[in-house]
Structure formats: C-alpha cells, structure tokens
Amino acid sequence: MDRLFGALADATRRDIVQRVMGSEASVSTLARSYAMSFAAVQKHVAVLERAGLVSKERRGREQIVRGDIGTIRAAVRLLDVYEELWRGRIGRIDDLLALPPEGDVR
C-alpha cells in the first residue's frame, strides 16, 4: 500500500491512472497529453506499474498501458477500514461530550 499511495501522491500519475482506467493507451499517446518528455512519462508509468496500478503490454513497437481495477479496489477496502475506525472514534467522542461533567448534580 505504501507504493500505491506514494504513486498516487503525484498529480500526473493520478491523471494517467484515470485515463487508462477508462481505456488502454500507449505510452506515446499518454506522453502527448503532458508538457514533459516521453522519458518522463515512461518513468511515471513505471512507478504506477511497480505499485500495481497499471500493467504494460508490448504490441509491436508500442507499449500499451491499462489500469488495474483490482489494485484500486484493494485501496478502497483499506480506506473503508480507516473510515469505519475513525467514525467509531468520532462517535465515542460525541458520546463523551454528551455526558454531564463530573460532579454535576442535575
């Protein structure tokens, strides 16, 4: 998960993931969408691939990138666990705040 969230910390990589979740794209096609070199986009794709967010397949001279929905779902499950944990903690804080102060004789 550290690699996954590290990869998603960059706006360009988040945009690449969003693009390839909808439909696969070549690295060349992706590179045309950004004001950076082809090599820089390749490096971003490599980070995403190491995190399991995308996979690459060579087709002739092109490298085709596609998103991995399974990895996204795993991240969502983890975030759901954290959300449940924090909602429980917030609920307990609300309960504590609703208690009358100690020594209060109402």
N, CA, C and O atoms as CSV, one atom per row, in Angstrom:
chain,resi,resn,atom,element,x,y,z
A,1,MET,N,N,0.816,-1.198,0.000
A,1,MET,CA,C,0.000,0.000,0.000
A,1,MET,C,C,0.860,1.262,0.000
A,1,MET,O,O,0.447,2.293,-0.531
A,2,ASP,N,N,2.057,1.188,0.595
A,2,ASP,CA,C,2.933,2.362,0.591
A,2,ASP,C,C,3.272,2.781,-0.833
A,2,ASP,O,O,3.236,3.966,-1.163
A,3,ARG,N,N,3.605,1.798,-1.682
A,3,ARG,CA,C,3.911,2.123,-3.083
A,3,ARG,C,C,2.691,2.684,-3.793
A,3,ARG,O,O,2.797,3.619,-4.587
A,4,LEU,N,N,1.538,2.110,-3.504
A,4,LEU,CA,C,0.310,2.558,-4.154
A,4,LEU,C,C,0.031,4.020,-3.819
A,4,LEU,O,O,-0.177,4.835,-4.719
A,5,PHE,N,N,0.026,4.356,-2.525
A,5,PHE,CA,C,-0.282,5.734,-2.147
A,5,PHE,C,C,0.843,6.683,-2.517
A,5,PHE,O,O,0.598,7.853,-2.809
A,6,GLY,N,N,2.087,6.186,-2.508
A,6,GLY,CA,C,3.200,7.002,-2.979
A,6,GLY,C,C,3.040,7.337,-4.457
A,6,GLY,O,O,3.281,8.469,-4.878
A,7,ALA,N,N,2.634,6.346,-5.235
A,7,ALA,CA,C,2.425,6.568,-6.666
A,7,ALA,C,C,1.299,7.561,-6.906
A,7,ALA,O,O,1.383,8.398,-7.805
A,8,LEU,N,N,0.254,7.468,-6.109
A,8,LEU,CA,C,-0.896,8.355,-6.295
A,8,LEU,C,C,-0.675,9.748,-5.710
A,8,LEU,O,O,-1.533,10.619,-5.857
A,9,ALA,N,N,0.451,9.967,-5.055
A,9,ALA,CA,C,0.742,11.285,-4.477
A,9,ALA,C,C,1.049,12.326,-5.549
A,9,ALA,O,O,1.014,13.526,-5.278
A,10,ASP,N,N,1.345,11.877,-6.749
A,10,ASP,CA,C,1.696,12.785,-7.840
A,10,ASP,C,C,0.490,13.010,-8.757
A,10,ASP,O,O,-0.170,12.056,-9.169
A,11,ALA,N,N,0.213,14.265,-9.069
A,11,ALA,CA,C,-0.961,14.610,-9.887
A,11,ALA,C,C,-0.894,14.009,-11.289
A,11,ALA,O,O,-1.910,13.553,-11.814
A,12,THR,N,N,0.282,14.003,-11.897
A,12,THR,CA,C,0.409,13.425,-13.243
A,12,THR,C,C,0.092,11.935,-13.210
A,12,THR,O,O,-0.601,11.426,-14.091
A,13,ARG,N,N,0.598,11.236,-12.199
A,13,ARG,CA,C,0.323,9.804,-12.121
A,13,ARG,C,C,-1.154,9.536,-11.859
A,13,ARG,O,O,-1.717,8.590,-12.410
A,14,ARG,N,N,-1.788,10.359,-11.022
A,14,ARG,CA,C,-3.238,10.183,-10.810
A,14,ARG,C,C,-3.984,10.375,-12.126
A,14,ARG,O,O,-4.934,9.649,-12.417
A,15,ASP,N,N,-3.557,11.346,-12.912
A,15,ASP,CA,C,-4.215,11.596,-14.196
A,15,ASP,C,C,-4.001,10.422,-15.153
A,15,ASP,O,O,-4.925,10.025,-15.863
A,16,ILE,N,N,-2.801,9.870,-15.174
A,16,ILE,CA,C,-2.533,8.711,-16.042
A,16,ILE,C,C,-3.432,7.545,-15.634
A,16,ILE,O,O,-4.029,6.888,-16.487
A,17,VAL,N,N,-3.526,7.291,-14.332
A,17,VAL,CA,C,-4.391,6.193,-13.863
A,17,VAL,C,C,-5.822,6.429,-14.314
A,17,VAL,O,O,-6.479,5.516,-14.812
A,18,GLN,N,N,-6.305,7.652,-14.141
A,18,GLN,CA,C,-7.681,7.960,-14.549
A,18,GLN,C,C,-7.870,7.706,-16.045
A,18,GLN,O,O,-8.885,7.141,-16.452
A,19,ARG,N,N,-6.918,8.111,-16.850
A,19,ARG,CA,C,-7.025,7.920,-18.309
A,19,ARG,C,C,-7.072,6.441,-18.686
A,19,ARG,O,O,-7.883,6.038,-19.519
A,20,VAL,N,N,-6.200,5.630,-18.074
A,20,VAL,CA,C,-6.113,4.232,-18.509
A,20,VAL,C,C,-7.130,3.333,-17.815
A,20,VAL,O,O,-7.272,2.171,-18.195
A,21,MET,N,N,-7.825,3.825,-16.831
A,21,MET,CA,C,-8.918,3.032,-16.252
A,21,MET,C,C,-10.087,3.004,-17.221
A,21,MET,O,O,-10.813,2.012,-17.292
A,22,GLY,N,N,-10.272,4.077,-17.961
A,22,GLY,CA,C,-11.357,4.139,-18.937
A,22,GLY,C,C,-11.072,3.316,-20.179
A,22,GLY,O,O,-11.945,2.601,-20.672
A,23,SER,N,N,-9.862,3.416,-20.679
A,23,SER,CA,C,-9.456,2.631,-21.844
A,23,SER,C,C,-7.934,2.622,-21.911
A,23,SER,O,O,-7.271,3.578,-21.507
A,24,GLU,N,N,-7.402,1.535,-22.424
A,24,GLU,CA,C,-5.951,1.418,-22.515
A,24,GLU,C,C,-5.407,2.477,-23.458
A,24,GLU,O,O,-6.121,2.980,-24.326
A,25,ALA,N,N,-4.133,2.810,-23.278
A,25,ALA,CA,C,-3.484,3.814,-24.128
A,25,ALA,C,C,-2.008,3.479,-24.230
A,25,ALA,O,O,-1.426,2.892,-23.317
A,26,SER,N,N,-1.415,3.853,-25.339
A,26,SER,CA,C,0.026,3.655,-25.490
A,26,SER,C,C,0.762,4.729,-24.690
A,26,SER,O,O,0.215,5.796,-24.411
A,27,VAL,N,N,1.989,4.434,-24.332
A,27,VAL,CA,C,2.794,5.424,-23.623
A,27,VAL,C,C,2.965,6.652,-24.513
A,27,VAL,O,O,2.971,7.776,-24.012
A,28,SER,N,N,3.103,6.455,-25.815
A,28,SER,CA,C,3.231,7.582,-26.753
A,28,SER,C,C,2.010,8.482,-26.710
A,28,SER,O,O,2.133,9.706,-26.683
A,29,THR,N,N,0.837,7.878,-26.705
A,29,THR,CA,C,-0.404,8.654,-26.638
A,29,THR,C,C,-0.489,9.416,-25.323
A,29,THR,O,O,-0.861,10.589,-25.297
A,30,LEU,N,N,-0.142,8.742,-24.237
A,30,LEU,CA,C,-0.152,9.420,-22.935
A,30,LEU,C,C,0.821,10.587,-22.930
A,30,LEU,O,O,0.499,11.660,-22.421
A,31,ALA,N,N,2.007,10.391,-23.490
A,31,ALA,CA,C,3.048,11.426,-23.467
A,31,ALA,C,C,2.604,12.692,-24.184
A,31,ALA,O,O,3.018,13.787,-23.805
A,32,ARG,N,N,1.773,12.566,-25.209
A,32,ARG,CA,C,1.293,13.745,-25.939
A,32,ARG,C,C,0.382,14.617,-25.081
A,32,ARG,O,O,0.148,15.779,-25.411
A,33,SER,N,N,-0.132,14.068,-23.988
A,33,SER,CA,C,-1.065,14.808,-23.141
A,33,SER,C,C,-0.377,15.669,-22.081
A,33,SER,O,O,-1.043,16.425,-21.374
A,34,TYR,N,N,0.946,15.563,-21.965
A,34,TYR,CA,C,1.650,16.243,-20.879
A,34,TYR,C,C,2.799,17.091,-21.419
A,34,TYR,O,O,3.416,16.765,-22.433
A,35,ALA,N,N,3.064,18.171,-20.722
A,35,ALA,CA,C,4.155,19.071,-21.090
A,35,ALA,C,C,5.454,18.563,-20.459
A,35,ALA,O,O,6.092,19.253,-19.664
A,36,MET,N,N,5.822,17.352,-20.832
A,36,MET,CA,C,7.069,16.748,-20.351
A,36,MET,C,C,7.549,15.777,-21.409
A,36,MET,O,O,6.828,15.466,-22.357
A,37,SER,N,N,8.750,15.310,-21.242
A,37,SER,CA,C,9.337,14.403,-22.231
A,37,SER,C,C,8.670,13.029,-22.180
A,37,SER,O,O,8.027,12.652,-21.200
A,38,PHE,N,N,8.852,12.310,-23.264
A,38,PHE,CA,C,8.383,10.930,-23.343
A,38,PHE,C,C,9.015,10.111,-22.222
A,38,PHE,O,O,8.338,9.309,-21.580
A,39,ALA,N,N,10.316,10.312,-21.985
A,39,ALA,CA,C,11.035,9.575,-20.944
A,39,ALA,C,C,10.441,9.843,-19.561
A,39,ALA,O,O,10.354,8.936,-18.734
A,40,ALA,N,N,10.035,11.088,-19.314
A,40,ALA,CA,C,9.432,11.422,-18.014
A,40,ALA,C,C,8.106,10.688,-17.842
A,40,ALA,O,O,7.812,10.185,-16.757
A,41,VAL,N,N,7.310,10.625,-18.898
A,41,VAL,CA,C,6.037,9.895,-18.824
A,41,VAL,C,C,6.308,8.403,-18.625
A,41,VAL,O,O,5.602,7.742,-17.864
A,42,GLN,N,N,7.317,7.876,-19.298
A,42,GLN,CA,C,7.688,6.471,-19.101
A,42,GLN,C,C,8.037,6.198,-17.637
A,42,GLN,O,O,7.673,5.156,-17.092
A,43,LYS,N,N,8.737,7.127,-17.012
A,43,LYS,CA,C,9.108,6.959,-15.601
A,43,LYS,C,C,7.874,6.974,-14.710
A,43,LYS,O,O,7.778,6.193,-13.763
A,44,HIS,N,N,6.930,7.862,-15.011
A,44,HIS,CA,C,5.676,7.894,-14.246
A,44,HIS,C,C,4.931,6.565,-14.392
A,44,HIS,O,O,4.422,6.021,-13.412
A,45,VAL,N,N,4.871,6.054,-15.608
A,45,VAL,CA,C,4.193,4.771,-15.855
A,45,VAL,C,C,4.908,3.649,-15.105
A,45,VAL,O,O,4.254,2.749,-14.578
A,46,ALA,N,N,6.231,3.689,-15.051
A,46,ALA,CA,C,6.992,2.659,-14.336
A,46,ALA,C,C,6.666,2.682,-12.840
A,46,ALA,O,O,6.551,1.626,-12.217
A,47,VAL,N,N,6.518,3.865,-12.265
A,47,VAL,CA,C,6.145,3.974,-10.846
A,47,VAL,C,C,4.758,3.367,-10.632
A,47,VAL,O,O,4.539,2.633,-9.668
A,48,LEU,N,N,3.834,3.674,-11.526
A,48,LEU,CA,C,2.475,3.132,-11.427
A,48,LEU,C,C,2.479,1.615,-11.594
A,48,LEU,O,O,1.714,0.910,-10.936
A,49,GLU,N,N,3.332,1.127,-12.465
A,49,GLU,CA,C,3.416,-0.319,-12.690
A,49,GLU,C,C,3.974,-1.021,-11.446
A,49,GLU,O,O,3.464,-2.069,-11.049
A,50,ARG,N,N,5.005,-0.459,-10.834
A,50,ARG,CA,C,5.564,-1.054,-9.612
A,50,ARG,C,C,4.543,-1.064,-8.476
A,50,ARG,O,O,4.570,-1.946,-7.618
A,51,ALA,N,N,3.644,-0.079,-8.473
A,51,ALA,CA,C,2.602,-0.005,-7.445
A,51,ALA,C,C,1.427,-0.923,-7.756
A,51,ALA,O,O,0.536,-1.093,-6.924
A,52,GLY,N,N,1.418,-1.518,-8.950
A,52,GLY,CA,C,0.338,-2.415,-9.332
A,52,GLY,C,C,-0.897,-1.708,-9.844
A,52,GLY,O,O,-1.945,-2.331,-10.007
A,53,LEU,N,N,-0.790,-0.424,-10.098
A,53,LEU,CA,C,-1.940,0.343,-10.571
A,53,LEU,C,C,-2.179,0.201,-12.066
A,53,LEU,O,O,-3.306,0.352,-12.538
A,54,VAL,N,N,-1.120,-0.088,-12.809
A,54,VAL,CA,C,-1.231,-0.296,-14.253
A,54,VAL,C,C,-0.371,-1.480,-14.648
A,54,VAL,O,O,0.512,-1.909,-13.906
A,55,SER,N,N,-0.648,-1.992,-15.826
A,55,SER,CA,C,0.222,-3.006,-16.428
A,55,SER,C,C,0.534,-2.554,-17.848
A,55,SER,O,O,-0.236,-1.817,-18.464
A,56,LYS,N,N,1.672,-3.008,-18.355
A,56,LYS,CA,C,2.085,-2.666,-19.714
A,56,LYS,C,C,2.180,-3.939,-20.532
A,56,LYS,O,O,2.532,-5.006,-20.029
A,57,GLU,N,N,1.860,-3.796,-21.794
A,57,GLU,CA,C,1.974,-4.908,-22.742
A,57,GLU,C,C,2.585,-4.361,-24.019
A,57,GLU,O,O,2.147,-3.336,-24.540
A,58,ARG,N,N,3.585,-5.041,-24.510
A,58,ARG,CA,C,4.206,-4.600,-25.757
A,58,ARG,C,C,3.381,-5.119,-26.931
A,58,ARG,O,O,3.080,-6.308,-27.028
A,59,ARG,N,N,3.028,-4.196,-27.812
A,59,ARG,CA,C,2.354,-4.537,-29.069
A,59,ARG,C,C,3.149,-3.905,-30.189
A,59,ARG,O,O,3.057,-2.703,-30.438
A,60,GLY,N,N,3.923,-4.720,-30.850
A,60,GLY,CA,C,4.797,-4.182,-31.893
A,60,GLY,C,C,5.809,-3.248,-31.260
A,60,GLY,O,O,6.562,-3.638,-30.367
A,61,ARG,N,N,5.820,-2.012,-31.730
A,61,ARG,CA,C,6.771,-1.022,-31.210
A,61,ARG,C,C,6.198,-0.227,-30.048
A,61,ARG,O,O,6.912,0.559,-29.425
A,62,GLU,N,N,4.937,-0.420,-29.755
A,62,GLU,CA,C,4.304,0.373,-28.707
A,62,GLU,C,C,4.152,-0.401,-27.406
A,62,GLU,O,O,4.053,-1.628,-27.394
A,63,GLN,N,N,4.138,0.350,-26.316
A,63,GLN,CA,C,3.834,-0.216,-25.007
A,63,GLN,C,C,2.432,0.268,-24.636
A,63,GLN,O,O,2.189,1.470,-24.525
A,64,ILE,N,N,1.532,-0.665,-24.450
A,64,ILE,CA,C,0.147,-0.340,-24.135
A,64,ILE,C,C,-0.036,-0.410,-22.618
A,64,ILE,O,O,0.364,-1.383,-21.979
A,65,VAL,N,N,-0.634,0.616,-22.062
A,65,VAL,CA,C,-0.843,0.716,-20.619
A,65,VAL,C,C,-2.327,0.553,-20.339
A,65,VAL,O,O,-3.173,1.158,-20.998
A,66,ARG,N,N,-2.627,-0.287,-19.335
A,66,ARG,CA,C,-4.036,-0.426,-18.921
A,66,ARG,C,C,-4.080,-0.405,-17.409
A,66,ARG,O,O,-3.146,-0.846,-16.740
A,67,GLY,N,N,-5.169,0.109,-16.880
A,67,GLY,CA,C,-5.335,0.206,-15.435
A,67,GLY,C,C,-5.700,-1.127,-14.816
A,67,GLY,O,O,-6.273,-1.995,-15.474
A,68,ASP,N,N,-5.364,-1.281,-13.542
A,68,ASP,CA,C,-5.686,-2.499,-12.797
A,68,ASP,C,C,-6.721,-2.150,-11.731
A,68,ASP,O,O,-6.375,-1.628,-10.671
A,69,ILE,N,N,-7.959,-2.431,-12.007
A,69,ILE,CA,C,-9.052,-2.089,-11.095
A,69,ILE,C,C,-8.939,-2.845,-9.775
A,69,ILE,O,O,-9.401,-2.354,-8.745
A,70,GLY,N,N,-8.339,-4.020,-9.789
A,70,GLY,CA,C,-8.187,-4.800,-8.561
A,70,GLY,C,C,-7.370,-4.059,-7.514
A,70,GLY,O,O,-7.699,-4.089,-6.328
A,71,THR,N,N,-6.320,-3.402,-7.944
A,71,THR,CA,C,-5.487,-2.641,-7.008
A,71,THR,C,C,-6.257,-1.449,-6.454
A,71,THR,O,O,-6.149,-1.136,-5.268
A,72,ILE,N,N,-7.023,-0.795,-7.291
A,72,ILE,CA,C,-7.843,0.329,-6.825
A,72,ILE,C,C,-8.859,-0.168,-5.800
A,72,ILE,O,O,-9.081,0.476,-4.774
A,73,ARG,N,N,-9.467,-1.304,-6.079
A,73,ARG,CA,C,-10.453,-1.857,-5.129
A,73,ARG,C,C,-9.807,-2.206,-3.796
A,73,ARG,O,O,-10.414,-2.002,-2.745
A,74,ALA,N,N,-8.588,-2.727,-3.824
A,74,ALA,CA,C,-7.875,-3.040,-2.574
A,74,ALA,C,C,-7.634,-1.772,-1.765
A,74,ALA,O,O,-7.774,-1.772,-0.543
A,75,ALA,N,N,-7.271,-0.692,-2.451
A,75,ALA,CA,C,-7.054,0.588,-1.759
A,75,ALA,C,C,-8.362,1.103,-1.166
A,75,ALA,O,O,-8.377,1.621,-0.049
A,76,VAL,N,N,-9.444,0.965,-1.899
A,76,VAL,CA,C,-10.753,1.404,-1.396
A,76,VAL,C,C,-11.135,0.608,-0.153
A,76,VAL,O,O,-11.638,1.174,0.817
A,77,ARG,N,N,-10.896,-0.709,-0.179
A,77,ARG,CA,C,-11.203,-1.525,1.009
A,77,ARG,C,C,-10.403,-1.055,2.219
A,77,ARG,O,O,-10.938,-0.966,3.324
A,78,LEU,N,N,-9.125,-0.755,2.011
A,78,LEU,CA,C,-8.294,-0.268,3.115
A,78,LEU,C,C,-8.815,1.065,3.638
A,78,LEU,O,O,-8.907,1.269,4.849
A,79,LEU,N,N,-9.152,1.960,2.738
A,79,LEU,CA,C,-9.678,3.267,3.158
A,79,LEU,C,C,-11.021,3.119,3.864
A,79,LEU,O,O,-11.320,3.879,4.786
A,80,ASP,N,N,-11.829,2.155,3.446
A,80,ASP,CA,C,-13.101,1.893,4.131
A,80,ASP,C,C,-12.863,1.459,5.576
A,80,ASP,O,O,-13.606,1.855,6.474
A,81,VAL,N,N,-11.830,0.647,5.801
A,81,VAL,CA,C,-11.491,0.213,7.162
A,81,VAL,C,C,-11.115,1.427,8.011
A,81,VAL,O,O,-11.565,1.561,9.149
A,82,TYR,N,N,-10.287,2.310,7.448
A,82,TYR,CA,C,-9.899,3.515,8.188
A,82,TYR,C,C,-11.101,4.423,8.451
A,82,TYR,O,O,-11.221,5.009,9.527
A,83,GLU,N,N,-11.980,4.532,7.468
A,83,GLU,CA,C,-13.165,5.360,7.664
A,83,GLU,C,C,-14.019,4.820,8.809
A,83,GLU,O,O,-14.488,5.584,9.653
A,84,GLU,N,N,-14.219,3.510,8.837
A,84,GLU,CA,C,-15.006,2.892,9.900
A,84,GLU,C,C,-14.346,3.119,11.264
A,84,GLU,O,O,-15.025,3.426,12.244
A,85,LEU,N,N,-13.048,2.971,11.317
A,85,LEU,CA,C,-12.299,3.203,12.554
A,85,LEU,C,C,-12.503,4.626,13.061
A,85,LEU,O,O,-12.815,4.834,14.233
A,86,TRP,N,N,-12.329,5.595,12.183
A,86,TRP,CA,C,-12.450,6.996,12.597
A,86,TRP,C,C,-13.889,7.381,12.910
A,86,TRP,O,O,-14.128,8.169,13.826
A,87,ARG,N,N,-14.843,6.845,12.176
A,87,ARG,CA,C,-16.242,7.134,12.508
A,87,ARG,C,C,-16.573,6.606,13.910
A,87,ARG,O,O,-17.303,7.253,14.662
A,88,GLY,N,N,-16.034,5.427,14.260
A,88,GLY,CA,C,-16.236,4.880,15.601
A,88,GLY,C,C,-15.618,5.773,16.661
A,88,GLY,O,O,-16.213,6.009,17.712
A,89,ARG,N,N,-14.427,6.265,16.380
A,89,ARG,CA,C,-13.755,7.149,17.345
A,89,ARG,C,C,-14.508,8.464,17.506
A,89,ARG,O,O,-14.655,8.970,18.618
A,90,ILE,N,N,-14.975,9.007,16.407
A,90,ILE,CA,C,-15.735,10.256,16.472
A,90,ILE,C,C,-17.039,10.037,17.234
A,90,ILE,O,O,-17.464,10.893,18.009
A,91,GLY,N,N,-17.667,8.887,17.008
A,91,GLY,CA,C,-18.896,8.568,17.741
A,91,GLY,C,C,-18.653,8.497,19.237
A,91,GLY,O,O,-19.463,8.984,20.027
A,92,ARG,N,N,-17.535,7.889,19.629
A,92,ARG,CA,C,-17.209,7.812,21.061
A,92,ARG,C,C,-16.932,9.200,21.639
A,92,ARG,O,O,-17.332,9.495,22.765
A,93,ILE,N,N,-16.259,10.039,20.883
A,93,ILE,CA,C,-16.002,11.412,21.349
A,93,ILE,C,C,-17.319,12.145,21.527
A,93,ILE,O,O,-17.513,12.841,22.524
A,94,ASP,N,N,-18.229,11.996,20.569
A,94,ASP,CA,C,-19.550,12.627,20.688
A,94,ASP,C,C,-20.260,12.156,21.950
A,94,ASP,O,O,-20.871,12.956,22.659
A,95,ASP,N,N,-20.179,10.845,22.234
A,95,ASP,CA,C,-20.809,10.304,23.443
A,95,ASP,C,C,-20.192,10.907,24.699
A,95,ASP,O,O,-20.909,11.257,25.637
A,96,LEU,N,N,-18.876,11.028,24.722
A,96,LEU,CA,C,-18.199,11.608,25.882
A,96,LEU,C,C,-18.566,13.074,26.075
A,96,LEU,O,O,-18.740,13.539,27.201
A,97,LEU,N,N,-18.678,13.777,24.989
A,97,LEU,CA,C,-19.041,15.199,25.084
A,97,LEU,C,C,-20.479,15.389,25.550
A,97,LEU,O,O,-20.821,16.429,26.113
A,98,ALA,N,N,-21.308,14.400,25.319
A,98,ALA,CA,C,-22.717,14.496,25.725
A,98,ALA,C,C,-22.910,14.200,27.211
A,98,ALA,O,O,-23.959,14.517,27.772
A,99,LEU,N,N,-21.905,13.594,27.855
A,99,LEU,CA,C,-22.010,13.282,29.283
A,99,LEU,C,C,-21.924,14.557,30.114
A,99,LEU,O,O,-21.191,15.482,29.763
A,100,PRO,N,N,-22.667,14.609,31.210
A,100,PRO,CA,C,-22.524,15.797,32.085
A,100,PRO,C,C,-21.152,15.768,32.742
A,100,PRO,O,O,-20.603,14.691,32.976
A,101,PRO,N,N,-20.591,16.935,33.041
A,101,PRO,CA,C,-19.282,16.976,33.694
A,101,PRO,C,C,-19.320,16.275,35.027
A,101,PRO,O,O,-20.364,16.245,35.678
A,102,GLU,N,N,-18.185,15.700,35.457
A,102,GLU,CA,C,-18.112,15.024,36.747
A,102,GLU,C,C,-18.426,16.030,37.857
A,102,GLU,O,O,-17.996,17.183,37.812
A,103,GLY,N,N,-19.176,15.571,38.840
A,103,GLY,CA,C,-19.555,16.434,39.954
A,103,GLY,C,C,-20.806,17.239,39.681
A,103,GLY,O,O,-21.318,17.907,40.579
A,104,ASP,N,N,-21.308,17.188,38.457
A,104,ASP,CA,C,-22.542,17.922,38.108
A,104,ASP,C,C,-23.712,17.135,38.642
A,104,ASP,O,O,-23.904,15.978,38.268
A,105,VAL,N,N,-24.496,17.740,39.511
A,105,VAL,CA,C,-25.655,17.062,40.101
A,105,VAL,C,C,-26.936,17.611,39.479
A,105,VAL,O,O,-27.539,18.549,40.000
A,106,ARG,N,N,-27.309,17.064,38.450
A,106,ARG,CA,C,-28.549,17.517,37.781
A,106,ARG,C,C,-29.722,16.772,38.288
A,106,ARG,O,O,-30.845,17.015,37.845
